[in-house]
C-alpha cells in the first residue's frame, strides 16, 4: 500500500532545535518513513503508512513538548491563526514591558553605582522581577524542556544566566552580612538579568515577524481561488455556490474580471484570460470553445462558460501551493549559530563552575568553600550570553538596514548567509530580464501608402479591439501624435483579428493566419523586415484591406536597461547565469543571444522551473533564483536563495527571502557583496564574544589568585560584560560605511 504524505501544523516551536526534536519524535514512531519541519511555516511534512493513526503522531509530538494539529485543513488553519495571533500579541507585550522596566533599571544600577540612592537594590530587584520571571518565563520553560531531553540551547543559557544573576542578587539584598562578615563585597546583577531577557526577546520578535511575512505567501496563493462561483444548472438557471461544492462535470460561468474557480474546458463563448500567474507571460491568452482554463487565472473582457475538470486539491493552483509548502519544508533546518555554540558552551560553563567550587573547597583554606561558592556564582554570571546573543542579530540588523538603503530588502539571517555562497543565478525572463509587457518595436508601411491617413484608421480599429496587443499599438500611435479616426461596423474575428468599415473600404488588423485565410500574399518589400523581426521573436500584427497588406507592426518584450551589464558582471564574478521562461524557444533564444546567457529553458511551467532548480542543486550548485511572478513562486521556494523583483507580484515577494525594490538586476551583485561582508562581521563578533568568555571565565574562577592574589570584583565583571556587548555592536556598525 502506498505511503501517505501529509503536512500538519505544529505549535510551540521557537528555534531550530525545536524543529529537530519534533522531527525525531515523529521519526521514532512505527510506520513513519520521514518527517521534515518547516520552521518558517510552523508545519511538519510526514510520510507514513496508511495504518498509522494521526492521533499517535499528535501524542508523540505532545510528549516532546509541542502541539500537532491533525484536524481538517480549515479547522487547522483557523486554530493556527488564533495560536499565532495570541503568541505574537504576548511576545509584543513582553518586549514592550521588558524595555519599559529595563531602561530605568539600567540607569539606576549603572549611573548611581558609586552614589547609591536609598533602597536602590530593592527597587532594582522589584523592577527586574517581572522582566525575568514573567516576560522571560518562556526561556525557563524552554530550558526545562531541554533538560528533560538532555540537551541545551540558547534558552538554557539565557535561563541560567538571568535566573542565577537575579537569585544571587536577591540573596545579597536580603542577606548582605553573609558576605560582608566573611570579607566579601556582595554583588548585584539585577540589570544584567533584565537586559539579557530584553535583548533576546527583541531578537525573537524580529525573527517572528520575518517568519510571518514569509508564510503569508501561501495565504495569498490560496487566496487566488475565489470562495464563490456561478454554477449553471441543467435547466440553464444560474446560482451562486461555494467552490467546495463544485464537482467535476459542473458547468460554471466566468464573467469579465472573474477569477476562475477550478481547472476546466471552455464550453461556450470566448474571451482573453490573463494566465501570467502560471506562465509569467504578460499577454492574455485567447480562449475559444474547447480550450483549457486554470484555477486562479483572471478572465478579462468576454464571458464564457466552462466545464469543471479538476477541483479542490487537484487543480494546478493547489498543486503549486502544495509544491511551495513542500519546497520550504524539504530543506534541513539550519541550526542557528548561537544555538550550536550554546549546546557546547552551556555544559562547559557548568563544568567549569562545578570544578571551580571543588578546587576552591580543597585548596582554598579555611574559607575555601565560601570562596569557591562566590567564584562559582561569578563564573555563571559572567557567562551571560549578551555578547553571544548580540553577535548575530546586530550584524544582521545593520546588514539588512544597509541593504534597505540600497534598495535590497533581505528577510533573514539565512538569506544573507547563503547569498554570499551563490555560484549559480537562475533568472526568469519576463519582468526580470525584460520589461514584462509588449511594446511596439518596429513598423513598416507599404510603399506609396498614405501612412498618415491609414495610421488614424489603424488606431481607430485597435481602440475598439479587446485583444491584449491592441493596447500596446494604441499607446504607440498616440505617442506618435496620431489622431483616432472613427470606424463603423466593427467586429472581432475569433482566433484571427478585427475588422471595421471606414468610408467605403473594409479594413482588417490581425495575425498571419487571418492574412493566409484571405489568400493575401506578403509583398517582397516586407520580407526582409519580417525575417529580421522573426529572428527577434517579435509578434507581428498586419493591417490590410481585401487587396493587400498596408502595414506591419512588430511587438516584443524589450530587455530592461542595465540587464545586459548586470548579467556580464555576474559572469565576470564567476557566477553561472541561467534563464527560465514560459515563452517559446524563439523568444528565449533571442533574449539569450542579446544578453550573452548560455544556459536557458523555454516553455517552462512552474513545475518545470522548480525541477530545473532541483537539477542544479543535485549537481552541487548553490542556486539563487530571481523572479517576479506567481508562476515563479514554486522555483523561488526551492532555491537556496530566492530573490524577487520589487515591481512583480506580492506572492513572489512573500515567498522570496530578498527583494530588489527597483527591479534592477545590478543589485544582485550588491546583495552578494553585502552577504559576504555581513557574514564576515558575524564571525568577528562571535570571535570577540568568545574572547570575552575565554578570558573572563577563568579569571572569575580565580585562576589568577595563586599567581597575583587577584579575584574578579563583581563590578568589574559587570563592566566587562557591558564592554563585550558594546564591542560587538560597534563592530557591526562598521558595515554602515562599507562600500558595496
C-alpha positions in Angstrom: 0.0 0.0 0.0 1.3 3.5 -0.9 2.5 5.8 1.8 0.7 8.9 2.8 2.4 12.3 2.5 0.7 15.0 4.6 1.6 18.3 6.3 0.4 19.1 9.8 0.6 22.4 11.7 2.9 22.4 14.7 2.6 24.8 17.7 5.1 25.9 20.3 8.3 25.7 18.2 10.8 28.6 18.7 14.1 27.6 17.2 15.9 25.1 15.1 16.5 22.7 17.9 12.7 22.6 18.5 12.3 21.6 14.8 14.8 18.8 15.3 13.0 17.5 18.4 9.7 17.3 16.6 11.3 15.5 13.7 13.0 13.0 16.0 9.7 12.4 17.9 7.9 11.6 14.7 10.7 9.6 13.1 10.8 7.3 16.1 7.1 6.4 15.5 6.4 3.0 13.9 5.2 3.4 10.3 6.7 6.8 9.8 9.2 7.0 6.9 10.3 10.6 7.3 9.4 13.9 8.9 10.6 17.3 7.7 9.8 20.5 9.7 9.3 23.9 8.0 10.2 26.3 10.8 9.0 29.3 8.8 5.6 27.9 8.2 5.4 26.0 11.5 4.4 22.8 9.8 5.8 19.3 9.5 5.5 17.1 6.4 5.3 13.4 7.4 5.4 10.4 5.1 3.7 7.5 6.9 1.9 4.2 6.4 -1.9 4.4 6.0 -2.2 2.2 9.1 -0.7 4.9 11.3 -3.3 6.8 13.3 -2.6 10.6 13.2 -3.6 10.8 16.9 -0.5 8.7 17.7 1.7 11.3 15.9 -0.1 14.0 17.8 0.7 12.3 21.2 4.4 11.8 20.2 4.8 15.5 19.4 3.0 16.5 22.6 5.4 14.2 24.6 8.2 16.2 23.1 6.6 19.4 24.5 4.9 20.8 21.3 1.5 20.6 19.7 0.4 18.9 16.5 -2.9 19.7 14.8 -4.5 16.7 12.9 -8.0 18.0 12.2 -9.3 19.1 8.8 -7.5 21.8 6.9 -10.0 24.6 7.5 -10.2 23.9 11.3 -6.4 23.6 11.5 -5.9 26.9 9.6 -8.3 28.7 12.0 -6.6 27.2 15.1 -3.1 28.0 13.9 -4.2 31.6 13.1 -5.6 32.0 16.6 -2.5 30.5 18.2 -0.1 32.7 16.2 -2.1 35.8 16.8 -2.2 35.1 20.5 1.6 34.3 20.8 2.6 37.3 18.7 0.5 39.5 21.0 2.1 38.0 24.1 5.6 38.4 22.6 5.0 42.0 21.7 3.6 42.9 25.2 6.6 41.1 26.7 9.1 43.1 24.7 7.4 46.4 25.5 7.2 45.6 29.2 10.8 44.4 29.3 12.1 47.6 27.7 9.8 49.8 29.8 11.2 48.3 33.0 14.8 47.7 31.9 15.7 51.3 30.9 15.1 52.8 34.4 16.7 49.7 35.9 20.0 50.1 33.9 20.1 53.9 34.7 19.6 53.2 38.4 22.2 50.4 38.7 24.9 51.8 36.3 24.7 55.6 36.8 24.2 55.5 40.6 26.9 52.8 41.2 29.1 55.0 43.3 26.4 57.2 44.7 23.6 54.8 45.7 20.1 56.1 46.4 18.1 54.7 49.4 16.8 51.2 48.8 18.5 51.2 45.4 19.0 47.4 45.1 15.5 46.7 46.5 14.0 49.0 43.8 16.2 47.3 41.2 15.0 43.8 42.3 11.4 44.9 42.1 11.9 46.3 38.6 13.8 43.2 37.3 11.4 40.6 38.8 8.6 41.0 36.2 11.1 41.1 33.3 12.9 37.9 34.4 10.1 35.8 35.8 7.1 36.9 33.7 8.4 38.2 30.4 11.3 35.7 30.5 9.2 32.7 31.6 9.4 31.2 28.0 13.2 30.7 28.4 12.8 28.9 31.7 10.1 26.7 30.3 12.4 26.0 27.2 15.4 25.3 29.5 13.4 22.7 31.5 12.3 21.1 28.2 15.9 21.0 27.1 16.9 19.4 30.4 14.2 16.7 30.0 15.7 15.9 26.6 19.2 16.0 28.0 20.3 18.8 25.7 20.8 22.6 25.8 20.4 25.6 23.6 20.1 29.4 23.8 17.1 29.1 26.2 19.3 27.1 28.7 22.0 29.8 28.5 19.5 32.7 29.0 17.6 30.9 31.8 20.8 30.1 33.6 22.4 33.5 33.3 19.3 35.6 34.1 18.0 33.2 36.8 21.3 32.9 38.7 22.0 36.6 38.3 18.6 37.5 39.8 18.6 34.9 42.6 22.2 35.7 43.6 21.4 39.4 43.7 18.2 38.8 45.7 20.2 36.8 48.2 22.7 39.6 48.6 19.9 42.2 49.1 18.3 40.0 51.8 21.5 38.8 53.5 24.3 41.2 52.7 26.0 40.3 56.1 26.6 36.8 54.9 29.4 38.0 52.6 30.4 41.2 54.5 31.2 39.2 57.6 33.5 37.0 55.6 35.4 39.8 53.9 33.4 39.7 50.6 31.7 42.5 48.8 28.1 41.4 47.8 27.4 41.7 44.1 24.2 42.8 42.4 23.3 41.8 38.9 19.6 42.8 38.6 20.2 44.9 35.5 22.2 42.2 33.8 19.4 39.6 34.3 16.8 42.0 32.9 18.9 43.2 29.9 19.6 39.6 28.8 15.9 38.8 28.7 15.1 42.1 26.9 17.7 41.6 24.2 16.8 38.0 23.4 13.0 38.8 23.4 13.6 41.6 21.0 15.5 39.2 18.7 12.6 36.7 18.9 10.1 39.4 17.9 12.2 40.4 14.8 12.6 36.7 13.9 8.8 36.1 14.4 7.9 39.0 12.1 10.2 37.7 9.3 8.6 34.2 9.6 5.1 35.7 9.5 5.8 37.7 6.3 7.3 34.6 4.6 4.3 32.3 5.4 1.9 35.0 4.1 2.9 33.9 0.6 0.9 30.7 1.0 -2.1 32.5 2.2 -2.0 34.8 -0.8 -1.6 31.9 -3.2 -4.6 30.2 -1.6 -6.5 33.5 -1.8 -6.2 33.4 -5.6 -9.1 30.9 -5.7 -12.4 32.6 -5.3 -14.7 31.5 -2.5 -17.9 31.6 -4.6 -18.7 30.7 -8.2 -21.7 30.9 -10.6 -23.0 27.4 -11.3 -25.3 26.8 -14.3 -27.9 24.1 -13.6 -29.1 21.5 -16.1 -32.2 23.8 -16.8 -29.9 26.7 -17.5 -30.5 28.6 -14.3 -27.6 30.4 -12.6 -26.9 30.1 -8.9 -24.0 31.0 -6.6 -22.4 28.2 -4.8 -19.2 27.7 -2.7 -16.1 26.4 -4.5 -16.0 23.4 -2.2 -19.4 22.3 -3.7 -18.2 22.2 -7.3 -17.8 18.7 -8.8 -16.1 17.6 -12.0 -18.6 18.0 -14.9 -20.3 21.0 -13.4 -20.7 24.0 -15.8 -19.6 27.4 -14.5 -19.9 30.9 -15.7 -16.9 33.3 -16.0 -17.9 37.0 -16.2 -15.4 39.8 -17.1 -12.9 40.3 -14.2 -13.7 37.0 -12.5 -11.0 34.7 -11.2 -11.6 31.1 -12.4 -12.5 28.8 -9.6 -11.4 25.4 -10.9 -9.4 23.8 -13.9 -11.7 23.1 -16.8 -12.5 23.3 -20.5 -14.3 26.2 -22.2 -17.9 25.0 -23.1 -19.2 28.1 -24.8 -18.3 31.7 -25.5 -14.8 33.2 -25.9 -12.6 35.7 -24.1 -9.0 36.5 -23.2 -7.7 35.1 -20.0 -4.7 36.5 -18.0 -2.6 33.4 -17.3 0.5 35.3 -16.1 0.3 33.6 -12.7 1.1 30.3 -14.4 3.3 31.3 -17.4 4.7 34.7 -16.4 3.9 36.0 -19.9 2.1 39.4 -19.9 -0.1 38.8 -23.0 -3.5 37.4 -22.1 -4.4 34.1 -23.9 -7.4 33.9 -26.2 -9.9 31.2 -25.1 -12.2 29.6 -27.6 -14.5 26.6 -27.2 -12.5 23.5 -26.1 -9.6 25.5 -24.7 -8.3 24.6 -21.2 -8.6 27.1 -18.4 -7.0 27.1 -15.0 -7.9 28.0 -11.4 -6.7 31.4 -10.2 -6.3 32.9 -13.7 -8.3 36.0 -14.5 -10.9 36.4 -17.2 -10.7 39.7 -19.0 -13.4 41.3 -21.1 -15.6 38.5 -22.5 -17.9 36.0 -20.8 -17.8 32.2 -21.3 -18.9 29.0 -19.6 -16.5 26.2 -18.7 -16.9 22.6 -17.6 -15.0 21.7 -14.4 -12.4 19.0 -14.8 -10.2 19.3 -11.7 -11.5 20.6 -8.4 -10.2 21.2 -4.9 -6.7 19.8 -4.3 -6.4 18.6 -7.9 -6.2 22.0 -9.5 -3.0 23.3 -10.9 -3.1 26.2 -8.4 -3.5 23.8 -5.4 -0.5 21.8 -6.8 1.6 25.0 -6.8 0.5 25.8 -3.2 1.5 22.2 -2.2 4.8 22.4 -4.0 5.7 25.8 -2.4 4.9 24.4 1.1 7.0 21.2 0.4 9.9 23.1 -1.0 10.1 25.2 2.1 9.9 22.2 4.5 12.2 19.9 2.4 15.2 21.9 3.4 17.0 20.5 6.5 16.5 23.0 9.4 19.5 25.2 9.7 20.8 25.3 13.3 21.3 28.9 14.4 25.0 29.6 15.1 24.3 30.7 18.6 22.3 27.6 19.4 25.1 25.4 18.1 27.6 27.4 20.3 25.2 27.2 23.3 24.8 23.5 23.0 28.6 23.1 23.7 29.1 26.3 25.7 26.5 25.7 28.4 27.8 22.3 29.6 31.4 23.7 29.5 30.4 26.6 31.7 28.5 24.4 34.2 31.5 22.0 34.3 33.9 25.0 35.0 31.7 26.4 37.7 31.5 23.0 39.5 35.3 22.4 39.1 35.8 25.9 40.5 33.8 25.1 43.7 35.6 21.8 44.2 39.1 23.2 43.6 38.5 26.2 46.0 37.0 23.9 48.6 40.0 21.7 48.5 42.8 24.3 48.1 41.2 27.4 49.5 41.9 27.0 53.1 39.6 28.0 56.0 37.1 29.9 53.8 37.7 27.8 50.7 34.1 26.6 50.3 32.8 30.2 50.6 35.4 31.5 48.2 34.5 28.6 45.8 30.8 29.3 46.1 31.4 33.0 45.3 33.7 32.2 42.4 31.2 29.6 41.1 28.3 32.1 41.0 30.6 34.7 39.4 31.5 32.3 36.7 27.8 31.6 35.9 27.0 35.3 36.0 29.9 36.3 33.8 28.9 33.7 31.3 26.0 35.9 30.4 25.1 35.4 26.8 24.7 39.1 25.9 27.7 39.3 23.6 26.8 35.9 22.1 23.2 36.9 21.8 24.0 40.2 20.1 26.7 38.8 17.8 24.4 37.7 15.0 21.3 39.9 15.4 23.3 43.2 15.5 25.3 42.3 12.3 22.1 41.1 10.6 20.2 44.2 11.7 22.9 46.5 10.3 23.3 44.4 7.2 19.5 44.4 6.5 19.4 48.2 7.1 22.4 48.7 4.8 20.7 46.6 2.1 17.4 48.6 2.5 19.3 51.9 2.0 20.5 50.4 -1.3 17.1 49.1 -2.4 17.7 45.5 -1.3 15.2 44.1 1.2 16.5 41.0 3.0 14.2 39.0 5.3 16.5 36.9 7.5 20.0 35.8 8.5 19.8 32.6 6.4 19.3 34.5 3.2 22.2 36.9 4.0 24.4 33.9 4.8 23.6 31.9 1.7 23.7 34.8 -0.8 27.5 35.1 -0.4 27.8 31.4 -1.4 25.8 31.6 -4.6 27.6 30.2 -7.6 24.6 29.9 -10.0 21.9 32.5 -10.7 18.7 31.5 -12.5 16.7 34.4 -14.0 13.1 34.4 -15.1 12.8 36.2 -18.4 9.6 38.2 -18.5 9.6 41.0 -16.0 13.0 40.2 -14.7 15.4 40.4 -17.7 12.7 42.1 -19.8 10.2 44.9 -19.1 7.3 42.5 -18.8 4.9 43.9 -21.3 4.7 44.1 -25.1 5.7 47.4 -26.8 5.9 48.3 -30.5 9.5 48.0 -31.7 9.2 48.2 -35.5 6.8 49.5 -38.1 6.8 49.1 -41.9 4.3 50.7 -44.4 3.6 49.7 -48.0 5.4 51.8 -50.5 3.1 54.6 -51.7 0.6 54.1 -48.9 -0.8 57.2 -47.2 0.7 56.4 -43.8 -0.7 59.4 -42.0 -4.3 58.8 -43.0 -4.1 55.0 -42.6 -2.5 55.3 -39.1 -5.6 57.1 -37.9 -7.8 54.3 -39.3 -5.5 51.6 -37.8 -5.7 53.4 -34.4 -9.5 53.7 -34.7 -9.6 49.9 -35.3 -7.3 48.9 -32.4 -9.1 51.3 -30.0 -12.2 49.2 -30.3 -10.4 45.9 -30.0 -10.2 43.8 -26.8 -7.0 42.0 -27.8 -4.1 42.5 -25.3 -1.8 43.6 -28.1 -4.2 46.3 -29.2 -3.4 48.4 -26.1 0.3 48.5 -27.0 -0.5 49.5 -30.6 -2.8 52.2 -29.3 -0.1 53.6 -26.9 2.4 53.6 -29.7 0.2 55.6 -32.2 -0.9 58.1 -29.5 2.7 58.7 -28.5 3.4 59.5 -32.2 0.6 62.1 -32.1 -1.8 60.2 -34.4 -5.4 61.2 -34.0 -8.0 58.4 -34.0 -10.4 58.1 -37.0 -13.9 56.7 -36.0 -14.7 53.5 -37.8 -18.1 51.7 -38.1 -19.3 48.1 -38.3 -16.5 46.9 -36.0 -16.4 43.2 -35.2 -13.9 40.7 -33.9 -12.8 37.6 -35.8 -12.3 34.7 -33.4 -8.8 33.4 -33.4 -7.7 35.9 -36.1 -8.2 39.7 -35.5 -10.6 42.5 -36.0 -12.4 44.3 -38.9 -14.3 47.5 -39.4 -15.6 49.9 -42.1 -14.2 53.3 -42.9 -15.7 55.2 -45.8 -16.4 52.6 -48.5 -13.4 50.4 -47.6 -13.3 47.4 -45.1 -10.0 47.2 -43.1 -8.5 44.3 -41.1 -5.9 44.0 -38.3 -4.7 40.6 -37.3 -2.3 37.7 -37.5 -0.6 35.9 -40.3 -3.3 33.2 -40.0 -6.0 35.7 -40.9 -3.9 37.0 -43.7 -3.5 33.5 -45.2 -7.2 32.7 -44.8 -7.9 35.6 -47.1 -5.3 34.5 -49.6 -3.3 37.7 -49.3 0.3 37.3 -50.1 3.2 39.1 -48.4 4.9 41.6 -50.8 8.7 41.4 -51.3 9.2 44.8 -49.8 8.1 43.5 -46.4 10.0 40.2 -46.4 13.4 41.4 -45.2 11.9 43.3 -42.3 9.6 40.4 -41.4 12.6 38.0 -41.4 14.6 40.2 -39.1 11.6 40.6 -36.7 11.0 36.9 -36.6 14.7 36.4 -35.6 13.9 38.7 -32.6 10.9 36.5 -31.8 8.6 39.5 -32.2 4.8 39.2 -32.5 3.7 40.7 -35.8 0.3 42.4 -36.4 -0.8 43.1 -40.0 -3.0 45.9 -41.2 -4.6 45.3 -44.6 -7.7 45.5 -46.8 -9.2 43.0 -49.2 -6.4 43.5 -51.7 -3.1 43.8 -49.9 -1.0 44.5 -46.8 -0.9 48.1 -45.9 1.4 47.9 -42.9 3.1 45.5 -40.4 3.9 46.2 -36.8 6.3 44.2 -34.6 5.7 44.0 -30.9 8.1 42.4 -28.3 9.0 42.5 -24.7 12.1 44.7 -24.5 15.2 44.0 -22.4 15.5 46.3 -19.4 18.2 48.9 -19.4 21.0 47.5 -17.3 20.1 43.8 -17.6 23.0 43.1 -20.0 25.5 44.9 -17.9 24.3 43.1 -14.7 24.5 39.6 -16.4 28.0 40.4 -17.6 29.1 41.4 -14.1 27.7 38.2 -12.6 29.6 36.1 -15.2 32.8 38.1 -14.5 32.4 37.3 -10.8 32.4 33.6 -11.6 28.7 33.1 -11.3 26.9 30.9 -13.9 23.8 32.6 -15.3 20.7 30.6 -16.4 17.4 31.8 -17.8 13.9 30.2 -17.5 10.8 31.3 -19.3 7.3 30.1 -20.2 7.7 31.8 -23.6 8.5 29.9 -26.8 12.0 28.8 -27.9 12.5 31.5 -30.5 11.8 34.3 -28.0 14.0 32.7 -25.3 16.8 32.2 -27.9 16.6 35.9 -29.0 16.9 37.2 -25.4 19.7 34.7 -24.6 21.7 35.9 -27.6 21.3 39.6 -26.8 22.2 39.1 -23.1 25.0 36.6 -23.5 23.2 33.9 -21.5 24.5 30.4 -22.5 22.0 28.2 -20.4 18.3 28.6 -20.8 15.0 26.6 -20.9 11.9 27.8 -22.8 8.3 26.7 -22.4 8.8 26.1 -18.7 5.8 25.6 -16.4 6.0 26.5 -12.7 6.8 22.8 -12.0 9.5 22.7 -14.8 11.2 25.7 -13.2 11.3 24.1 -9.8 12.6 20.9 -11.2 15.3 22.8 -13.1 16.5 24.3 -9.8 16.5 20.9 -8.2 18.7 19.6 -11.0 21.2 22.3 -10.4 21.2 21.6 -6.7 21.8 17.9 -7.2 24.8 18.9 -9.3 26.2 20.6 -6.2 25.3 24.2 -7.1 24.2 26.9 -4.7 21.3 28.4 -6.6 19.9 31.9 -6.5 16.5 32.2 -8.3 15.3 35.7 -9.4 11.7 36.1 -10.5 8.7 38.4 -10.3 5.6 36.4 -11.0 3.3 34.0 -9.2 4.5 31.4 -11.7 8.0 31.7 -10.2 6.9 31.1 -6.6 7.5 27.3 -6.7 11.0 27.8 -8.0 11.7 30.7 -5.6 10.7 28.4 -2.7 13.0 25.7 -3.9 16.1 27.8 -4.5 18.8 28.2 -1.9 18.4 32.0 -2.1 15.2 33.4 -3.6 15.1 37.0 -4.9 12.0 38.8 -6.1 11.8 41.9 -8.3 10.0 44.6 -6.4 7.6 45.5 -9.1 6.3 41.9 -9.5 3.6 40.0 -7.7 3.1 40.2 -3.9 3.3 36.5 -3.7 6.7 36.3 -5.4 8.0 38.9 -2.9 6.5 37.0 0.1 8.0 33.7 -1.0 11.4 35.2 -1.7 14.0 35.8 1.0 15.2 39.0 -0.6 13.5 41.7 -2.8 15.1 44.1 -5.3 13.0 47.2 -4.9 14.0 48.9 -8.1 13.9 45.7 -10.2 17.5 46.5 -11.3 19.5 43.3 -11.8 22.7 45.1 -10.9 21.5 44.9 -7.3 22.1 41.1 -7.2 25.9 41.6 -7.2 25.4 44.2 -4.4 23.4 41.6 -2.4 26.2 39.0 -2.8 28.8 41.5 -1.6 26.6 42.6 1.3 26.2 39.0 2.3 29.9 38.3 2.4 30.6 41.4 4.4 27.8 40.7 6.9 28.9 37.1 7.5 32.5 38.3 8.0 31.2 40.6 10.7 29.2 37.8 12.4 32.3 35.7 12.6 34.3 38.6 14.0 31.5 39.2 16.6 31.4 35.6 17.7 35.2 35.6 18.0 35.2 38.7 20.3 32.3 37.3 22.3 34.3 34.1 22.8 37.4 36.0 23.7 35.5 37.8 26.4 34.3 34.4 27.8 37.6 32.6 27.3 39.4 35.4 29.3 36.6 36.3 31.7 35.5 32.9 32.9 39.0 31.7 34.1 39.6 35.0 35.9 36.1 34.7 37.5 37.0 31.2 38.6 40.1 32.5 40.4 42.9 31.3 38.1 45.0 34.5 38.9 44.6 34.2 42.6 47.5 31.8 43.2 49.7 33.9 40.9 48.8 37.5 41.8 46.2 37.2 44.6 43.5 38.6 42.2 39.9 37.6 42.2 37.3 39.2 40.0 35.3 42.1 41.5 31.6 41.8 40.6 31.5 45.4 39.4 34.5 44.8 37.1 32.7 41.6 35.8 29.6 43.7 35.1 31.6 46.3 33.3 33.5 43.7 31.2 30.2 42.1 30.3 28.8 45.5 29.1 32.0 46.3 27.2 31.8 43.0 25.4 28.3 43.9 24.1 29.5 47.4 23.2 32.4 46.0 21.2 30.1 43.6 19.3 27.6 46.5 18.5 30.4 48.8 17.4 31.9 46.2 15.2 28.6 45.6 13.5 28.1 49.4 12.9 31.2 49.4 10.7 29.1 47.8 8.0 27.1 51.0 7.5 30.2 52.7 5.9 31.5 49.8 3.9 31.2 50.2 0.1 29.1 47.5 -1.7 
